[in-house]
Amino acid sequence: MSVFFSKKVAAFVLLLIINLFVGASSGIGAETSRVLALRGVHVIMAVRNIAAGKDVKEAIVKEIPAAKVDIMELDLSSLASVRKFAADFMSSGHSLNMLINNAGVVGIPFMLSKDNIELQFATNHLGHFLLTNLLLDKMKETTRKTKREGRIVNISSVAYCMFTYREGIRFDKINDPKSYCSFWAYGQSKLANILHAYELTRRLKEEGLEITANSLHPGTITTNMFRHLGFFDGLVSKFGRFIFKNVQQGASTTCYVALHPQLKGISGEYFCDNNSYC
């Protein structure tokens, strides 16, 4: 039997941050939810689109009748929404063993969030950053009470090194429309995900807490994330299945980093294809 079926994970509560759109029930977030529910994890899906979230939940419960899946509304591009979500979660009585920061947008034209922050950076990094900070005390409390390691997983991308500005994160030009490049802005946000996990690792170790923070590249996958990229999206739709990972393969590394007992105590690493690369 796979180690993922250990009874030790049965009481785990996972908060999975996913950005679901109508018809996006085949994305990485949905597949990750399905796999972890299959392993006995209580999955709480934080979604922007409640209707799409319900579709995913229904599909999971139909396949796994005993699955524990809840849905909560969250728009990562809005800091007010993040704060409201965190307050609602903290008052829900749920514990928190794992947090998977998985929402993301890529390749969108320049636009600002409700908080006047470039939308890719706001959604892909700042929303997750704030939410993690707001929920960290709950994870610390859960870790102390259950004596089980907490895990924070940031879904990044190889774009952090392939498509990013030469100077790295351009804090002084985040909102500069003149120098904006959709690919480079995406890579910048994914670099921020990795640096976030690194700094979390440092701080958590200083406190002596049994909470790990890692980041990963799920692989290039044929999902609807490329829908803003026009011609490229057409190429992905037509030829992606021959050269890219499918959704099941794409969710594999996330599930590995979130659950595998061999990674106990491993923190501050960047994973790809179920292996650490730093």
N, C-alpha and C positions, 0 to 999 in steps of 0.2 A: 504493500500500500504506500502511496506517495506520502512524504513527510508533510505535505500540505494538508493532509486529512487528519493530522494530529488533533486529539481532543483538546489540546491546549489552546487552540484558536477559537473554540466554539463560543466563548463568551466575549470575544473581541468586538469592539464597536469601532467601525471605520466611518470616517467622514470623507466622502469622495466628492471633490469639487469638479464638476463637469459642466461644460457649456453646451447644452443640447438645443438644437434647432428642430423645427418640424421635419420629421422624416429622418432624423439623425440617430435612429435606434440601432444602427450598425456600427457606431463609432467606437473608439478605444475606451471611452468612459463607460459606455454601456456594456462592452465586453468585460471590462475589468470588474464591473459590478456583478455581472453574471458569475464569473469565475470565483470571486471571493464569497458570494452568497452560497455557491456550491460547496465551499470549504467551511461553511458554518459561521461565517462572519456576519454580524448585524451591520448591514450597509445603509448608510444615510446618504442619499444622493442630493447634493446641492445643485440645483439647476436653474437656469434662467427661464426656460420654457416649461411650465408645469405640465402642459398637455403632453409634450414629448417625454417628459420624465415619467408620467403615468403609463405611457405606452411601453417604455422600457421595463418598468416595474411589473406590468401585467405579463410581459413576455417571460420575465425571470420566474415569476410565481407559477406560471403555467408549466414551465419546465421543471421547476424545483418547488413543489408545493409547500415545503417547510421553510422556505427562504424568508428571512427577516429583512425587508427592504422598506425604508421610509423615504419620503421626498420633502425637501424644503426649498423654498424659493430664494435665489441669490443671483444678483447681477454683479459680477466682479468688476465691471467697469465703473461702478458707482460706489464711492466710499461710504455714502450714507446707507446703501443697501448692505454693504459688508458689516457695518456696525449694527444694523438692525438684526441681521442674520445671527451674528455672534451673540447678541443679547438674548435672542430667542433660543438659541442652542444652549446657552448657559443656564437658562431658566427651565429647560426641558427635563432636566434630571438625568440626561444621558451622560455616561462616562465617555472617555475618548482615548482609545488605544492607538489609533492610526489616523493620520491625515494625509490624503493624497491630493496635491495641488495639480490638477490636470486640465483646467480650462485654458483655452487659448484661441486667438485669432491670428491669421497670417495674411500678409499681402494686401491689406486694405489700403485704399487711398487715404491721404492725410486727413484726419479729422480729430477733434478733441472730445474727450469724455465730458460727462456732466460736471466734472471737477476741473475742467479746462486743462487736461493732461492728454498728451498724444495717446490715442486709443489703444494701440498695441502695448505700449509700456504700461498704461493704466490697467488693462485687462490681464495681460500675461504676467506682470510682476507686482505692481503696487497693490492690487486687490488681494492677491495671495499673501503678500508680505504683511499687510495689515491684519488679515484674518488669522494668520498663524500667530501673530503677536497677541491678538485678542483671545485666542483659544489656548494659548500655551499653559496658562495656569491650570486650566481644566485637565490638560494632558499630564501635567506634573502631579496633580492631585490623584488622577487615575493610576499613574505609575506607582506612587507611594502606597496607595490602598491595595492594589492588586499584586504588587511585587512583579509586575510584568513590564518588559521593556516597551516604551512608546516609540513609534516610528513616524517620521515626517518624510514624505517623498515628494520631491518637486519634479514634475515632468518638464524637462528642458528639451534641447534639440542640438544636433551636431551643427546647426546653423550658428551656434554661438561662436564658432571659429571659422566657418566657411563664409558666412554672410553677416559681417558686422563691421562697424566703422573702424577705421585704422586706430583711432585713439581709444577704442573700447566704448564704454558707456559715456555718451556725451551729455552729461548732466546739464551743461549750460546751453544745450541746443535741443533738448527733448522736444520742445514745442516749435521748432523752427521749420516752417513749411517749405522754405526755399531750398534747404539742403536735405529734405526728407527723401528717403528711399525706402519703399515698403519692405523689401527683403532685408536691408541692413537694419531697419528699425526692429524687425522681428528678431534678427540675430542678437541685437542689443538687449532685447527683453529676455531672451533665453540665457544670455550670459548673466544677467541679473539673477535669474533663478538659481544658477550654480553658485554664484557668490553668496547668495542668501543662505544656501545650505552649508557652505563653508563657515560662515560667520555664526550660524546657529550652532554648528558643531563645537566651535571654540567656546562659546558661552555656556553651552550645556555641560561640557566637560569641566569647565571651571566651577560649576555648581555641583559637580559630582552626581548628575542626574542620569538615570538609565533611559535616556531618550536619544535616538539617533536621527540624523538628518542627512539625507542623500539626494542626489539628482540623477537623472538618466535621460538617455536618448532612446525613444521607443522604436526608432527606425522610420524610414520614409514609407508612408502607408497610404493606400488608396481610400481616403476618407473625404468628407466634404469640406475640409479645411482650406482647400485650394480654390473654393468657389469664387473668390474675388479676383482670381488671376487670369481670367479670360481664356486666351489661347492655351496657356499652360495647363489650366484646369481641363480643357478638352483633351490634351495629350495624356494627362494623368488618367482620365476616365477611360480612354481608349486603350492605352498601352500599359497602364500602371500595374495591372495584374500580372504582367510578364516580368517586371523588373523590381517591383516594390513588394513589401510585406503585405500580407492580408491583415485584417483586424485582429484575428486570434494571435498571430505571431507578434503583432505590435503591442498587445496587452501583456505579453509574456514577461517582459522585463519588469514592468510595473508590479505584477503579482509576485514575482521573485523577490524584489527588493522589499515589498511590503510584508511578506510572510515567511520567507525561508529561514529556518532556525540556524542555518550555517552563517547567516549574516548578523547574528546577535553581537552587539557591541561594535559593529562596523559603522563608522560614521564619517562624513566629509568626503565621500567617494562619488565618482561619476561612473554610471553603469551604461553599458550598451550590450545587447545580445546576451544578457544574463552574466556579464562579466564586468569587473571593475577596470577602469582605464586610468585611474590616478590614485 
